[in-house]
Amino acid sequence: MTPITEQDRAFLRREWSDLGRFVVQDDPDPADHDAIYAWVLDFIDSGVDDPDYPYVHGLIEVSTNFDIPFTATERVRGELMTIARRKREDPGWRRHP
């Protein structure tokens, strides 16, 4: 996998800032949407040492790519929400222990 550069993170940060609210609003439980939106924005920069970073980066990237039909990315958005909730609850949680 190609390393994720600062330019990649800057692009994703802009994309999430512009489109992230649309991504989280698709989730049926709105109680933590603001917190998840903020967590993702923070994770883009501060999560680079997290072993799950490349995977989560990819989920964010696909979730904000509105050139892909929104229905086609539903599973990706759901997985992003699940991972964000788990990592907010336990920052040490990993997808694959």
All heavy atoms as an XYZ file, in Angstrom:
804
protein
N       0.845     -1.192      0.000
C       0.000      0.000      0.000
C       0.884      1.246      0.000
O       1.894      1.301      0.692
C      -0.895     -0.014      1.233
C      -1.733      1.210      1.359
S      -2.814      1.123      2.791
C      -3.759      2.562      2.487
N       0.489      2.225     -0.759
C       1.217      3.488     -0.819
C       1.022      4.236      0.501
O      -0.103      4.329      1.000
C       0.677      4.350     -1.985
O       0.740      3.591     -3.177
C       1.465      5.619     -2.130
N       2.108      4.772      1.056
C       1.964      5.530      2.310
C       1.021      6.724      2.146
O       0.947      7.334      1.072
C       3.385      6.003      2.602
C       4.280      5.142      1.791
C       3.475      4.699      0.596
N       0.309      7.033      3.203
C      -0.611      8.174      3.206
C       0.201      9.415      3.552
O       0.838      9.478      4.593
C      -1.747      7.948      4.217
C      -2.553      6.712      3.804
C      -2.635      9.179      4.308
C      -3.497      6.201      4.871
N       0.178     10.380      2.665
C       0.986     11.589      2.833
C       0.187     12.696      3.530
O      -1.043     12.600      3.677
C       1.444     12.115      1.464
O       0.281     12.558      0.732
C       2.195     11.043      0.675
N       0.891     13.747      3.905
C       0.223     14.916      4.476
C      -0.741     15.521      3.461
O      -1.820     15.982      3.821
C       1.240     15.964      4.931
C       0.611     17.256      5.418
C      -0.453     17.089      6.496
O      -0.294     16.245      7.388
O      -1.467     17.825      6.453
N      -0.379     15.471      2.191
C      -1.272     15.975      1.142
C      -2.559     15.146      1.099
O      -3.652     15.691      0.957
C      -0.565     15.933     -0.209
C      -1.380     16.535     -1.325
C      -0.611     16.523     -2.649
O       0.516     16.037     -2.736
N      -1.226     17.054     -3.676
N      -2.430     13.821      1.245
C      -3.616     12.951      1.297
C      -4.492     13.317      2.491
O      -5.718     13.400      2.372
C      -3.212     11.480      1.432
C      -2.440     10.944      0.251
O      -2.625     11.437     -0.875
O      -1.627     10.013      0.469
N      -3.861     13.522      3.645
C      -4.622     13.872      4.854
C      -5.305     15.225      4.700
O      -6.460     15.405      5.103
C      -3.723     13.837      6.083
C      -3.335     12.430      6.483
C      -2.718     12.356      7.869
N      -1.543     13.187      8.033
C      -0.298     12.827      7.725
N      -0.065     11.644      7.206
N       0.702     13.651      7.935
N      -4.603     16.196      4.114
C      -5.192     17.526      3.912
C      -6.414     17.442      2.995
O      -7.446     18.071      3.263
C      -4.150     18.486      3.337
N      -6.290     16.658      1.934
C      -7.422     16.482      1.018
C      -8.601     15.836      1.742
O      -9.740     16.291      1.635
C      -7.004     15.629     -0.189
C      -8.149     15.341     -1.114
C      -8.589     16.293     -2.012
C      -8.804     14.118     -1.073
C      -9.659     16.042     -2.866
C      -9.877     13.850     -1.917
C     -10.299     14.820     -2.816
N      -8.315     14.763      2.496
C      -9.380     14.065      3.201
C     -10.009     14.948      4.267
O     -11.221     14.924      4.465
C      -8.847     12.766      3.822
C      -9.908     11.797      4.305
C     -10.831     11.381      3.165
C      -9.255     10.575      4.929
N      -9.206     15.761      4.935
C      -9.716     16.699      5.937
C     -10.708     17.661      5.295
O     -11.792     17.914      5.844
C      -8.530     17.466      6.538
C      -8.782     18.126      7.835
C      -7.536     18.835      8.404
N      -6.324     18.025      8.381
C      -5.256     18.252      7.595
N      -5.254     19.262      6.748
N      -4.205     17.475      7.656
N     -10.367     18.195      4.122
C     -11.288     19.104      3.406
C     -12.567     18.383      2.999
O     -13.675     18.907      3.151
C     -10.609     19.700      2.174
C      -9.660     20.820      2.455
C      -9.203     21.532      1.184
N      -8.671     20.643      0.164
C      -7.406     20.206      0.111
N      -6.543     20.585      1.034
N      -7.009     19.411     -0.869
N     -12.401     17.171      2.462
C     -13.566     16.390      2.045
C     -14.497     16.109      3.227
O     -15.709     16.253      3.118
C     -13.131     15.065      1.408
C     -12.484     15.209      0.059
C     -13.475     15.613     -1.013
O     -14.359     14.818     -1.341
O     -13.352     16.751     -1.515
N     -13.921     15.683      4.347
C     -14.732     15.369      5.525
C     -15.399     16.635      6.058
O     -16.567     16.614      6.442
C     -13.910     14.680      6.613
C     -14.780     14.256      7.736
C     -14.932     14.870      8.945
C     -15.686     13.145      7.749
N     -15.867     14.214      9.706
C     -16.339     13.149      8.992
C     -15.997     12.147      6.829
C     -17.287     12.187      9.345
C     -16.939     11.201      7.178
C     -17.576     11.224      8.420
N     -14.643     17.748      6.077
C     -15.220     19.012      6.553
C     -16.432     19.411      5.721
O     -17.426     19.900      6.257
C     -14.172     20.127      6.507
O     -13.154     19.871      7.434
N     -16.342     19.187      4.407
C     -17.437     19.558      3.508
C     -18.570     18.540      3.471
O     -19.738     18.910      3.348
C     -16.915     19.727      2.074
C     -16.003     20.924      1.924
O     -15.996     21.806      2.804
O     -15.275     20.975      0.910
N     -18.241     17.248      3.566
C     -19.233     16.203      3.295
C     -19.526     15.263      4.463
O     -20.479     14.482      4.389
C     -18.772     15.368      2.094
C     -18.509     16.159      0.814
C     -17.828     15.280     -0.229
C     -19.787     16.750      0.281
N     -18.732     15.324      5.502
C     -18.882     14.389      6.617
C     -20.247     14.419      7.282
O     -20.756     13.390      7.719
N     -20.858     15.575      7.354
C     -22.193     15.669      7.978
C     -23.221     14.850      7.193
O     -24.125     14.256      7.770
C     -22.645     17.106      8.086
C     -21.726     17.948      8.952
C     -22.340     18.273     10.271
N     -21.433     19.116     11.022
C     -21.095     18.882     12.255
N     -21.588     17.842     12.895
N     -20.264     19.670     12.895
N     -23.078     14.804      5.873
C     -23.976     13.990      5.054
C     -23.750     12.503      5.316
O     -24.687     11.711      5.305
C     -23.794     14.281      3.564
C     -24.174     15.668      3.181
C     -23.199     16.591      2.823
C     -25.500     16.071      3.177
C     -23.551     17.879      2.468
C     -25.866     17.355      2.826
C     -24.879     18.266      2.468
N     -22.501     12.147      5.549
C     -22.163     10.750      5.813
C     -22.783     10.298      7.129
O     -23.450      9.269      7.189
C     -20.630     10.542      5.834
C     -20.271      9.139      6.295
C     -20.039     10.839      4.463
N     -22.581     11.065      8.202
C     -23.093     10.627      9.502
C     -24.612     10.707      9.593
O     -25.219      9.910     10.299
C     -22.435     11.381     10.688
C     -20.951     11.117     10.736
C     -22.723     12.861     10.654
N     -25.223     11.615      8.874
C     -26.685     11.744      8.976
C     -27.408     10.530      8.411
O     -28.584     10.321      8.695
C     -27.176     13.023      8.319
C     -27.293     12.959      6.819
C     -27.804     14.269      6.242
O     -27.937     15.274      6.938
N     -28.103     14.268      4.966
N     -26.713      9.712      7.638
C     -27.318      8.503      7.084
C     -27.528      7.439      8.164
O     -28.336      6.538      8.003
C     -26.432      7.954      5.965
C     -27.057      6.803      5.224
O     -28.230      6.934      4.807
O     -26.394      5.767      5.077
N     -26.812      7.551      9.258
C     -26.914      6.603     10.363
C     -28.232      6.830     11.112
O     -28.610      7.971     11.370
C     -25.721      6.815     11.304
C     -25.743      5.902     12.497
O     -25.466      4.707     12.318
O     -26.054      6.393     13.598
N     -28.933      5.752     11.501
C     -30.245      5.912     12.125
C     -30.225      6.391     13.584
O     -31.267      6.754     14.112
C     -30.853      4.508     12.040
C     -29.685      3.593     11.979
C     -28.614      4.350     11.249
N     -29.070      6.404     14.245
C     -28.996      6.825     15.645
C     -28.243      8.149     15.748
O     -27.018      8.166     15.859
C     -28.298      5.747     16.477
C     -28.274      6.077     17.949
O     -28.944      7.045     18.368
O     -27.574      5.376     18.694
N     -28.948      9.273     15.711
C     -28.299     10.578     15.639
C     -27.683     11.089     16.948
O     -27.049     12.143     16.955
C     -29.432     11.503     15.200
C     -30.664     10.868     15.754
C     -30.410      9.376     15.668
N     -27.813     10.362     18.028
C     -27.365     10.859     19.329
C     -25.896     11.274     19.348
O     -25.534     12.234     20.025
C     -27.635      9.809     20.407
N     -25.044     10.565     18.616
C     -23.613     10.862     18.677
C     -23.025     11.350     17.358
O     -21.807     11.359     17.170
C     -22.835      9.635     19.158
C     -23.018      8.420     18.253
O     -23.809      8.488     17.293
O     -22.365      7.397     18.522
N     -23.857     11.790     16.455
C     -23.362     12.197     15.140
C     -22.350     13.334     15.213
O     -21.331     13.301     14.512
C     -24.508     12.567     14.215
C     -25.273     11.376     13.741
N     -26.340     11.483     12.890
C     -25.132     10.050     13.983
C     -26.824     10.282     12.632
N     -26.103      9.398     13.296
N     -22.606     14.338     16.027
C     -21.650     15.448     16.149
C     -20.315     14.955     16.691
O     -19.255     15.365     16.203
C     -22.200     16.553     17.055
C     -23.330     17.332     16.410
O     -23.445     17.321     15.161
O     -24.105     17.970     17.151
N     -20.373     14.067     17.667
C     -19.137     13.531     18.255
C     -18.372     12.680     17.246
O     -17.140     12.735     17.182
C     -19.461     12.726     19.511
N     -19.072     11.895     16.457
C     -18.406     11.064     15.447
C     -17.814     11.945     14.352
O     -16.675     11.729     13.920
C     -19.363     10.011     14.866
C     -19.635      8.940     15.936
C     -18.791      9.381     13.600
C     -20.644      7.905     15.543
N     -18.551     12.945     13.913
C     -18.021     13.879     12.914
C     -16.706     14.476     13.419
O     -15.703     14.492     12.691
C     -19.049     14.979     12.632
C     -18.524     16.064     11.743
C     -18.561     15.938     10.359
C     -17.970     17.214     12.286
C     -18.062     16.937      9.540
C     -17.462     18.214     11.463
C     -17.509     18.074     10.103
O     -17.004     19.062      9.294
N     -16.691     14.946     14.662
C     -15.485     15.550     15.244
C     -14.380     14.508     15.417
O     -13.202     14.799     15.168
C     -15.820     16.201     16.584
N     -14.744     13.284     15.837
C     -13.743     12.235     16.021
C     -13.050     11.929     14.701
O     -11.818     11.801     14.652
C     -14.380     10.962     16.586
C     -13.383      9.864     16.762
C     -12.609      9.636     17.861
C     -13.017      8.873     15.793
N     -11.786      8.557     17.625
C     -12.016      8.077     16.368
C     -13.437      8.585     14.499
C     -11.430      7.007     15.688
C     -12.852      7.526     13.812
C     -11.861      6.748     14.411
N     -13.803     11.786     13.631
C     -13.209     11.481     12.322
C     -12.260     12.600     11.909
O     -11.135     12.342     11.474
C     -14.292     11.234     11.247
C     -13.667     11.183      9.854
C     -15.054      9.954     11.537
N     -12.679     13.837     12.067
C     -11.826     14.962     11.701
C     -10.521     14.922     12.489
O      -9.437     15.104     11.929
C     -12.578     16.268     11.950
C     -12.094     17.501     11.232
C     -11.990     17.288      9.735
C     -13.018     18.666     11.537
N     -10.611     14.628     13.775
C      -9.413     14.517     14.607
C      -8.576     13.299     14.213
O      -7.345     13.375     14.142
C      -9.813     14.440     16.084
C      -8.612     14.385     16.991
O      -7.797     15.319     16.961
O      -8.478     13.384     17.732
N      -9.225     12.170     13.946
C      -8.519     10.934     13.607
C      -7.704     11.083     12.328
O      -6.628     10.493     12.205
C      -9.515      9.780     13.478
C      -8.867      8.437     13.300
C      -8.357      7.757     14.393
C      -8.777      7.851     12.045
C      -7.763      6.508     14.233
C      -8.195      6.606     11.880
C      -7.679      5.932     12.981
N      -8.184     11.848     11.393
C      -7.455     12.052     10.133
C      -6.035     12.527     10.424
O      -5.087     12.087      9.777
C      -8.203     13.038      9.209
C      -9.489     12.385      8.694
C      -7.313     13.508      8.060
C     -10.445     13.343      8.007
N      -5.875     13.386     11.416
C      -4.550     13.909     11.759
C      -3.869     13.167     12.900
O      -2.692     12.851     12.820
C      -4.644     15.389     12.125
C      -4.967     16.248     10.919
O      -4.396     15.997      9.844
O      -5.784     17.157     11.049
N      -4.610     12.863     13.942
C      -3.961     12.314     15.134
C      -3.905     10.792     15.163
O      -3.210     10.218     16.000
C      -4.665     12.810     16.402
O      -5.972     12.272     16.476
N      -4.599     10.124     14.261
C      -4.638      8.669     14.286
C      -3.593      7.987     13.433
O      -3.631      6.775     13.268
N      -2.636      8.741     12.905
C      -1.687      8.172     11.946
C      -0.869      7.013     12.514
O      -0.402      6.165     11.755
C      -0.759      9.239     11.329
C      -1.557     10.207     10.471
C       0.029      9.968     12.392
N      -0.688      6.949     13.817
C       0.064      5.846     14.419
C      -0.825      4.647     14.753
O      -0.325      3.607     15.171
C       0.785      6.317     15.688
C       1.888      7.315     15.358
O       2.487      7.192     14.267
O       2.141      8.209     16.188
N      -2.116      4.787     14.582
C      -3.059      3.706     14.854
C      -2.911      2.641     13.763
O      -2.929      2.968     12.581
C      -4.483      4.279     14.855
C      -5.535      3.290     15.280
O      -5.513      2.140     14.785
O      -6.403      3.671     16.078
N      -2.748      1.373     14.132
C      -2.611      0.324     13.118
C      -3.805      0.247     12.153
O      -3.659     -0.223     11.028
C      -2.507     -0.973     13.926
C      -2.161     -0.566     15.302
C      -2.646      0.845     15.487
N      -4.962      0.716     12.585
C      -6.156      0.704     11.735
C      -6.241      1.930     10.821
O      -7.178      2.044     10.030
C      -7.423      0.653     12.595
C      -7.584     -0.648     13.334
O      -7.118     -1.690     12.826
O      -8.180     -0.635     14.439
N      -5.279      2.838     10.937
C      -5.372      4.102     10.203
C      -5.590      3.930      8.698
O      -6.510      4.546      8.142
C      -4.148      4.994     10.460
C      -4.319      6.366      9.874
C      -4.997      7.356     10.578
C      -3.838      6.680      8.606
C      -5.192      8.614     10.037
C      -4.031      7.936      8.058
C      -4.702      8.900      8.783
O      -4.899     10.137      8.237
N      -4.789      3.118      8.011
C      -5.010      3.004      6.559
C      -6.418      2.512      6.209
O      -7.043      2.997      5.257
C      -3.951      1.996      6.103
C      -2.900      2.054      7.153
C      -3.630      2.341      8.438
N      -6.925      1.578      6.992
C      -8.263      1.043      6.736
C      -9.328      2.121      6.972
O     -10.218      2.329      6.135
C      -8.518     -0.178      7.621
C      -9.835     -0.841      7.329
C      -9.986     -1.625      6.186
C     -10.927     -0.673      8.170
C     -11.211     -2.227      5.907
C     -12.142     -1.267      7.898
C     -12.280     -2.047      6.760
O     -13.483     -2.632      6.478
N      -9.232      2.811      8.104
C     -10.210      3.856      8.431
C     -10.101      4.997      7.417
O     -11.116      5.544      6.976
C     -10.032      4.357      9.877
C     -10.957      5.530     10.174
C     -10.279      3.221     10.867
N      -8.889      5.344      7.038
C      -8.687      6.379      6.012
C      -9.447      6.006      4.741
O     -10.133      6.842      4.142
C      -7.188      6.530      5.733
C      -6.843      7.642      4.795
N      -6.949      7.525      3.432
C      -6.396      8.891      5.032
C      -6.569      8.649      2.857
N      -6.224      9.494      3.815
N      -9.346      4.746      4.341
C     -10.060      4.279      3.155
C     -11.569      4.367      3.312
O     -12.275      4.751      2.372
N     -12.070      4.022      4.504
C     -13.519      4.129      4.749
C     -13.988      5.575      4.631
O     -15.037      5.854      4.039
C     -13.869      3.586      6.138
C     -13.690      2.100      6.377
C     -13.980      1.764      7.841
C     -14.576      1.277      5.461
N     -13.195      6.484      5.193
C     -13.553      7.902      5.130
C     -13.544      8.367      3.679
O     -14.464      9.054      3.220
C     -12.590      8.759      5.979
C     -12.650      8.351      7.457
C     -12.912     10.241      5.826
C     -11.494      8.886      8.296
N     -12.507      7.967      2.965
C     -12.358      8.376      1.573
C     -13.535      7.898      0.712
O     -14.117      8.671     -0.049
C     -11.044      7.825      1.035
C     -10.627      8.386     -0.287
C      -9.219      7.955     -0.634
O      -8.844      6.792     -0.360
O      -8.505      8.782     -1.195
N     -13.907      6.638      0.859
C     -15.033      6.112      0.071
C     -16.341      6.767      0.513
O     -17.184      7.107     -0.320
C     -15.109      4.571      0.196
C     -16.404      4.039     -0.403
C     -13.912      3.930     -0.482
N     -16.501      6.983      1.813
C     -17.738      7.586      2.330
C     -17.970      8.992      1.795
O     -19.109      9.419      1.653
C     -17.698      7.643      3.860
O     -17.727      6.356      4.403
N     -16.888      9.704      1.525
C     -17.031     11.086      1.049
C     -16.955     11.201     -0.469
O     -17.015     12.303     -1.004
C     -15.957     11.995      1.675
O     -14.667     11.488      1.370
C     -16.149     12.102      3.178
N     -16.834     10.074     -1.156
C     -16.786     10.092     -2.617
C     -18.217     10.003     -3.146
O     -18.742      8.919     -3.368
C     -15.936      8.937     -3.142
C     -15.791      8.983     -4.640
O     -16.482      9.728     -5.327
N     -14.883      8.175     -5.155
N     -18.828     11.149     -3.371
C     -20.220     11.173     -3.795
C     -20.377     10.916     -5.294
O     -21.475     10.993     -5.827
C     -20.891     12.473     -3.369
C     -21.188     12.527     -1.889
C     -20.758     11.541     -1.013
C     -21.896     13.574     -1.358
C     -21.031     11.591      0.339
C     -22.180     13.647     -0.001
C     -21.742     12.656      0.848
N     -19.261     10.598     -5.969
C     -19.363     10.142     -7.353
C     -19.853      8.701     -7.397
O     -20.351      8.230     -8.408
C     -18.007     10.232     -8.072
C     -17.600     11.667     -8.321
O     -18.488     12.542     -8.393
O     -16.389     11.929     -8.437
N     -19.680      8.003     -6.278
C     -20.195      6.644     -6.127
C     -21.633      6.786     -5.617
O     -21.878      7.565     -4.696
C     -19.363      5.829     -5.094
C     -17.897      5.767     -5.510
C     -19.938      4.432     -4.920
C     -16.980      5.195     -4.435
N     -22.576      6.069     -6.173
C     -23.956      6.179     -5.673
C     -24.020      5.950     -4.161
O     -23.381      5.041     -3.631
C     -24.695      5.077     -6.432
C     -23.894      4.861     -7.665
C     -22.460      5.112     -7.266
N     -24.767      6.802     -3.477
C     -24.851      6.771     -2.017
C     -25.284      5.397     -1.507
O     -24.792      4.928     -0.503
C     -25.799      7.872     -1.536
C     -25.472      8.410     -0.178
C     -24.267      9.046      0.067
C     -26.382      8.292      0.859
C     -23.968      9.561      1.321
C     -26.097      8.797      2.115
C     -24.893      9.425      2.348
N     -26.170      4.735     -2.233
C     -26.623      3.412     -1.800
C     -25.503      2.385     -1.892
O     -25.465      1.439     -1.105
C     -27.822      2.921     -2.640
O     -27.471      2.960     -4.016
C     -29.050      3.772     -2.391
N     -24.573      2.584     -2.797
C     -23.466      1.635     -2.962
C     -22.450      1.731     -1.833
O     -21.702      0.787     -1.589
C     -22.768      1.868     -4.301
N     -22.425      2.845     -1.120
C     -21.449      3.018     -0.040
C     -22.074      2.865      1.352
O     -21.435      3.152      2.355
C     -20.748      4.388     -0.149
O     -21.725      5.422     -0.075
C     -19.952      4.504     -1.436
N     -23.288      2.389      1.407
C     -23.990      2.255      2.687
C     -23.220      1.379      3.682
O     -23.064      1.721      4.847
C     -25.391      1.689      2.465
C     -26.192      1.554      3.735
C     -27.600      1.047      3.477
O     -27.940      0.707      2.327
O     -28.364      0.994      4.444
N     -22.721      0.225      3.222
C     -21.989     -0.673      4.108
C     -20.708     -0.008      4.621
O     -20.362     -0.122      5.786
C     -21.635     -1.973      3.387
C     -20.924     -2.976      4.276
C     -20.247     -4.095      3.501
N     -19.250     -3.649      2.549
C     -18.008     -3.259      2.883
N     -17.632     -3.236      4.125
N     -17.160     -2.880      1.949
N     -20.038      0.726      3.761
C     -18.801      1.416      4.134
C     -19.096      2.467      5.197
O     -18.381      2.560      6.202
C     -18.137      2.058      2.894
C     -16.977      2.952      3.279
C     -17.686      0.986      1.926
N     -20.146      3.239      5.001
C     -20.515      4.263      5.986
C     -20.882      3.616      7.314
O     -20.489      4.101      8.382
C     -21.674      5.119      5.472
C     -21.274      6.015      4.322
C     -22.375      7.010      3.947
N     -23.706      6.433      3.817
C     -24.163      5.835      2.722
N     -23.412      5.713      1.651
N     -25.392      5.351      2.689
N     -21.597      2.506      7.264
C     -21.964      1.802      8.493
C     -20.745      1.285      9.237
O     -20.662      1.375     10.471
N     -19.787      0.761      8.500
C     -18.566      0.265      9.133
C     -17.761      1.415      9.730
O     -17.209      1.301     10.830
C     -17.720     -0.511      8.128
C     -16.563     -1.202      8.791
C     -15.967     -2.298      7.938
O     -16.490     -2.599      6.848
O     -14.961     -2.850      8.392
N     -17.699      2.533      9.023
C     -17.013      3.712      9.561
C     -17.657      4.152     10.868
O     -16.955      4.432     11.851
C     -17.030      4.853      8.540
C     -16.452      6.182      9.020
C     -14.981      6.034      9.421
C     -16.621      7.242      7.928
N     -18.972      4.192     10.908
C     -19.678      4.601     12.127
C     -19.394      3.622     13.269
O     -19.153      4.029     14.408
C     -21.177      4.705     11.871
C     -21.578      5.757     10.851
S     -21.192      7.441     11.332
C     -22.470      7.712     12.549
N     -19.403      2.334     12.975
C     -19.138      1.316     14.000
C     -17.724      1.462     14.555
O     -17.524      1.448     15.776
C     -19.337     -0.100     13.412
O     -20.697     -0.224     13.018
C     -18.972     -1.180     14.415
N     -16.751      1.598     13.669
C     -15.364      1.743     14.116
C     -15.192      3.032     14.911
O     -14.537      3.034     15.962
C     -14.402      1.680     12.922
C     -14.349      0.247     12.383
C     -13.004      2.154     13.319
C     -13.564      0.085     11.104
N     -15.766      4.123     14.452
C     -15.658      5.395     15.179
C     -16.253      5.269     16.576
O     -15.658      5.732     17.555
C     -16.351      6.511     14.404
N     -17.390      4.632     16.689
C     -18.006      4.452     18.016
C     -17.120      3.608     18.927
O     -16.936      3.926     20.097
C     -19.387      3.820     17.870
C     -20.421      4.792     17.356
C     -21.803      4.177     17.255
N     -22.762      5.212     16.908
C     -23.509      5.211     15.816
N     -23.439      4.201     14.956
N     -24.337      6.197     15.566
N     -16.576      2.537     18.394
C     -15.716      1.664     19.209
C     -14.455      2.385     19.650
O     -14.029      2.273     20.793
C     -15.364      0.411     18.438
C     -16.539     -0.497     18.259
C     -16.109     -1.912     18.507
N     -17.262     -2.772     18.544
C     -17.292     -3.964     17.992
N     -16.236     -4.433     17.374
N     -18.365     -4.703     18.082
N     -13.824      3.109     18.744
C     -12.584      3.796     19.066
C     -12.825      5.005     19.973
O     -11.967      5.353     20.768
C     -11.833      4.192     17.797
C     -11.201      2.983     17.113
C     -10.329      3.399     15.964
C      -9.638      2.214     15.348
N      -8.502      1.740     16.113
N     -13.977      5.625     19.871
C     -14.307      6.702     20.813
C     -14.473      6.126     22.206
O     -14.034      6.709     23.187
C     -15.607      7.411     20.398
C     -15.430      8.371     19.248
C     -16.685      9.178     18.972
N     -17.037      9.959     20.158
C     -18.193      9.832     20.831
N     -19.116      8.984     20.434
N     -18.430     10.579     21.881
N     -15.109      4.982     22.286
C     -15.347      4.314     23.564
C     -14.041      3.783     24.162
O     -13.821      3.874     25.361
C     -16.318      3.163     23.329
C     -16.844      2.514     24.575
C     -17.890      1.471     24.202
O     -18.978      1.856     23.740
O     -17.575      0.283     24.371
N     -13.188      3.212     23.314
C     -11.925      2.618     23.754
C     -10.859      2.917     22.711
O     -10.751      2.196     21.711
C     -12.087      1.102     23.923
C     -10.791      0.402     24.279
O      -9.775      1.085     24.537
O     -10.794     -0.837     24.281
N     -10.075      3.990     22.895
C      -9.067      4.371     21.899
C      -8.060      3.256     21.587
O      -7.454      3.263     20.527
C      -8.369      5.571     22.533
C      -9.372      6.142     23.467
C     -10.143      4.954     23.996
N      -7.903      2.288     22.456
C      -6.985      1.188     22.222
C      -7.594      0.038     21.437
O      -6.896     -0.934     21.107
N      -8.884      0.116     21.129
C      -9.555     -0.968     20.397
C      -8.959     -1.086     19.001
O      -8.655     -0.094     18.340
C     -11.047     -0.669     20.303
C     -11.816     -1.714     19.554
C     -12.307     -2.878     20.044
C     -12.160     -1.700     18.157
N     -12.946     -3.578     19.039
C     -12.868     -2.886     17.873
C     -11.936     -0.787     17.125
C     -13.352     -3.182     16.614
C     -12.414     -1.078     15.855
C     -13.118     -2.273     15.614
N      -8.790     -2.318     18.541
C      -8.266     -2.587     17.199
C      -9.219     -3.521     16.464
O      -9.804     -4.418     17.074
C      -6.876     -3.232     17.251
C      -5.827     -2.385     17.931
C      -5.522     -1.124     17.113
N      -4.614     -0.242     17.807
C      -4.975      0.871     18.427
N      -6.237      1.248     18.451
N      -4.095      1.638     19.014
N      -9.308     -3.349     15.163
C     -10.158     -4.223     14.338
C      -9.736     -5.682     14.465
O     -10.552     -6.569     14.518
C     -10.056     -3.815     12.858
C     -10.791     -2.590     12.512
C     -10.666     -2.219     11.020
N     -10.906     -3.329     10.139
C      -9.998     -3.818      9.282
N      -8.798     -3.297      9.206
N     -10.309     -4.818      8.490
N      -8.432     -5.902     14.425
C      -7.885     -7.257     14.510
C      -6.846     -7.284     15.615
O      -5.719     -6.812     15.413
C      -7.249     -7.690     13.189
C      -8.210     -7.646     12.043
N      -9.227     -8.561     11.911
C      -8.323     -6.805     10.988
C      -9.912     -8.277     10.812
N      -9.392     -7.222     10.251
N      -7.220     -7.810     16.762
C      -6.271     -7.814     17.904
C      -4.998     -8.576     17.623
O      -4.830     -9.300     16.755
C      -7.048     -8.490     19.011
C      -8.424     -8.721     18.526
C      -8.474     -8.407     17.071
